[in-house]
Amino acid sequence: MGKSYTSKGQLDVGKKGEEIIFSYIKKNFNAVDVKETTGLKYKCLRKFDIDYVCSFDGKIDDNILLSGDIDAINKKYLTIELKSDTIMHRTGNMYLEDVLITAKDKKHIDGFMRKCKAKLFMYQDVTGNKLYSGWFGKLKKYYDDNITKFKQAPIVNSEVVGTNEKCYVYGHLVPIMDMVEIGLMFEAKNF
């Protein structure tokens, strides 16, 4: 059985896993990490829940990224959203978040399934050493079309990313192997 982690422990393990994936991406593409944790230069892209921007021709134009024009960015580059999970090796599910509700003022914030505009979605099973990937648009359509079939799973005692503000997260558990079987997600082992 794998380790169990606290909320902070899960974030720390997830960040380490994301560093491994990004180092792999950088070996194969000219890539920029645009998450808010690496600086504020590309903060305009966070509203689209994008972690990485990759160029196939080796060039990344700051003017295009800083414009915040997601259509122009997605036309020229491969945009990636990466999520890490420390318990999916036990559950067989991805956790796809719909909404965050702040504990203090009950403000609703769209979860990544509602705001992500990345082309490619990657979901890392940190403990099981697997990486799943698929086109986000197809995943979102499947999720929206089948949401009533998935188990809703709230998470309490979480934090809004980039703040210390406590929140409740609401999302759904989606069986990863179902998505692999229908070709929505692809699996890479020993990652």
TIPA-832821 format. One line per 3 residues: number of its first residue (from 0); their letters; for each residue x, y, z of C-alpha. Coordinates in steps of 0.2 Angstrom, whole numbers, plus 5000, padded with zeros to 4 digits. Layout:
% TIPA-832821
NUM = A = X/Y/Z ~ ...;
END
This chain:
% TIPA-832821
0 = MGK = 5000/5000/5000 ~ 5006/5018/4996 ~ 5009/5032/5008;
3 = SYT = 4995/5043/5014 ~ 4998/5061/5014 ~ 4991/5077/5022;
6 = SKG = 4984/5090/5011 ~ 5001/5099/5012 ~ 5010/5083/5009;
9 = QLD = 5000/5079/4994 ~ 5004/5096/4987 ~ 5023/5094/4990;
12 = VGK = 5023/5077/4982 ~ 5013/5084/4968 ~ 5025/5098/4965;
15 = KGE = 5040/5086/4964 ~ 5031/5075/4952 ~ 5027/5090/4941;
18 = EII = 5045/5095/4941 ~ 5050/5077/4934 ~ 5037/5079/4921;
21 = FSY = 5042/5096/4916 ~ 5061/5091/4915 ~ 5055/5078/4903;
24 = IKK = 5045/5090/4893 ~ 5060/5102/4892 ~ 5071/5088/4885;
27 = NFN = 5059/5086/4870 ~ 5053/5104/4867 ~ 5057/5122/4870;
30 = AVD = 5045/5124/4885 ~ 5040/5138/4897 ~ 5032/5134/4914;
33 = VKE = 5019/5147/4916 ~ 5012/5142/4933 ~ 5010/5156/4946;
36 = TTG = 5023/5148/4957 ~ 5037/5151/4945 ~ 5034/5170/4944;
39 = LKY = 5022/5183/4938 ~ 5027/5186/4920 ~ 5014/5174/4913;
42 = KCL = 5001/5177/4926 ~ 4988/5182/4912 ~ 4988/5163/4907;
45 = RKF = 4983/5157/4924 ~ 4964/5161/4921 ~ 4965/5147/4908;
48 = DID = 4973/5134/4920 ~ 4988/5131/4909 ~ 5004/5125/4917;
51 = YVC = 5016/5123/4902 ~ 5018/5131/4884 ~ 5028/5121/4872;
54 = SFD = 5035/5125/4855 ~ 5038/5113/4841 ~ 5049/5124/4831;
57 = GKI = 5060/5129/4846 ~ 5054/5147/4847 ~ 5042/5155/4860;
60 = DDN = 5036/5173/4857 ~ 5033/5182/4873 ~ 5022/5194/4864;
63 = ILL = 5010/5181/4860 ~ 5010/5173/4878 ~ 5008/5190/4886;
66 = SGD = 4994/5195/4875 ~ 4983/5183/4884 ~ 4974/5178/4868;
69 = IDA = 4971/5160/4871 ~ 4966/5156/4853 ~ 4982/5163/4846;
72 = INK = 4992/5154/4859 ~ 4984/5137/4856 ~ 4985/5140/4837;
75 = KYL = 5004/5142/4838 ~ 5009/5131/4853 ~ 5005/5115/4863;
78 = TIE = 4998/5121/4880 ~ 4997/5108/4894 ~ 4988/5107/4910;
81 = LKS = 4996/5094/4923 ~ 4988/5087/4938 ~ 4996/5076/4951;
84 = DTI = 4988/5063/4962 ~ 4994/5053/4976 ~ 4980/5041/4979;
87 = MHR = 4974/5036/4962 ~ 4984/5020/4962 ~ 4972/5014/4976;
90 = TGN = 4956/5021/4969 ~ 4958/5019/4950 ~ 4950/5037/4948;
93 = MYL = 4955/5054/4943 ~ 4948/5068/4953 ~ 4941/5081/4941;
96 = EDV = 4937/5097/4951 ~ 4922/5108/4946 ~ 4921/5122/4959;
99 = LIT = 4930/5128/4974 ~ 4920/5137/4988 ~ 4930/5148/5000;
102 = AKD = 4928/5144/5018 ~ 4927/5163/5024 ~ 4915/5171/5012;
105 = KKH = 4908/5156/5002 ~ 4914/5163/4985 ~ 4913/5151/4971;
108 = IDG = 4928/5149/4960 ~ 4928/5138/4944 ~ 4938/5122/4946;
111 = FMR = 4950/5117/4932 ~ 4936/5107/4923 ~ 4927/5124/4920;
114 = KCK = 4941/5136/4916 ~ 4955/5125/4908 ~ 4959/5130/4890;
117 = AKL = 4974/5119/4888 ~ 4975/5108/4873 ~ 4983/5093/4881;
120 = FMY = 4979/5087/4899 ~ 4991/5076/4909 ~ 4986/5067/4925;
123 = QDV = 5001/5060/4935 ~ 4999/5045/4947 ~ 5014/5050/4958;
126 = TGN = 5014/5035/4969 ~ 5010/5022/4955 ~ 5023/5030/4943;
129 = KLY = 5011/5032/4928 ~ 5006/5047/4917 ~ 4990/5048/4908;
132 = SGW = 4987/5061/4894 ~ 4974/5066/4882 ~ 4966/5080/4873;
135 = FGK = 4957/5091/4885 ~ 4943/5097/4874 ~ 4938/5078/4871;
138 = LKK = 4940/5075/4890 ~ 4929/5090/4894 ~ 4915/5085/4882;
141 = YYD = 4915/5067/4889 ~ 4915/5073/4907 ~ 4901/5086/4904;
144 = DNI = 4890/5073/4894 ~ 4893/5060/4908 ~ 4894/5070/4924;
147 = TKF = 4879/5062/4932 ~ 4887/5045/4931 ~ 4902/5050/4941;
150 = KQA = 4903/5050/4960 ~ 4904/5067/4967 ~ 4918/5069/4980;
153 = PIV = 4920/5085/4990 ~ 4937/5089/4998 ~ 4938/5099/5014;
156 = NSE = 4952/5108/5021 ~ 4961/5113/5005 ~ 4968/5130/4999;
159 = VVG = 4965/5141/4985 ~ 4981/5140/4974 ~ 4992/5155/4977;
162 = TNE = 4984/5160/4993 ~ 4982/5154/5011 ~ 4963/5155/5009;
165 = KCY = 4955/5139/5015 ~ 4941/5131/5003 ~ 4931/5117/5000;
168 = VYG = 4933/5108/4983 ~ 4919/5099/4973 ~ 4923/5087/4959;
171 = HLV = 4920/5070/4953 ~ 4929/5054/4953 ~ 4931/5047/4935;
174 = PIM = 4938/5030/4932 ~ 4954/5031/4923 ~ 4954/5014/4914;
177 = DMV = 4937/5018/4907 ~ 4944/5033/4898 ~ 4959/5023/4893;
180 = EIG = 4948/5009/4885 ~ 4938/5022/4875 ~ 4954/5031/4869;
183 = LMF = 4952/5047/4878 ~ 4967/5045/4889 ~ 4983/5036/4885;
186 = EAK = 4994/5028/4899 ~ 5013/5029/4901 ~ 5021/5018/4914;
189 = NF = 5036/5020/4925 ~ 5036/5038/4923;
END
